[in-house]
């Protein structure tokens, strides 16, 4: 096994371990003590922090999770920027780490903020030869899809699931390489996996709307 392959395996493994950092768990432990998985929805993510602690802490959690998704992509840009297969694999393993973190016995968050951090990294860093406006366009398509649907429904999961459906198409129609489009389809699939219970509640019309602290 050559040294380059070892480095790449280490980068993939590191992206999973880095993605596994349980931001919401740590913030809840610092702010209130106890295990966030035993409060609110039980989800280790920003929405549950908003519900159990408050908006400011929730926003902080979301921002940190976005940065957590972005950093591994930045590392790939400075190490193997021409290896789009490696880039695609790292994006998937970063989100896998967030969704199924080894540190919390594989019970993590829903992956929305981490996924968006990955999307920003892939779209904003100049990996490709696309026109700049075309390369960054998926960021805006995906974000505004989420924002518009959320503002109308006031339900985070509805916005998230809609944006997940749009994501691979956003990369396909902006002429990204096939490996990235396939990776984007994997991100979307993971979002549907982590939102299984939300989908059941939506079907039963029991999914809660965001109204602020303590909901």
Buried (B, 14 or more C-beta within 10 A) or exposed (E): EEEEEEEBEEBBEBBBBBBBBBBBBBBBEEBEEEEBBEBBBEBBBBBBBBBBBBBEBBEBBBBBBBBBBBBBBEBBBEEBBEBBBBBBBBBBBBBBBBBBBEEBEEBBBBBBBBBBBBBBBBBBBEBBEBEEEBBBBBBEBBBEBBEEBBEEBEBBBBBBBBBBEBBBBBBBEBBBBEBBBBBBBBBBEBBBEBBEBBEEBBEEEEBBEBEEEEE
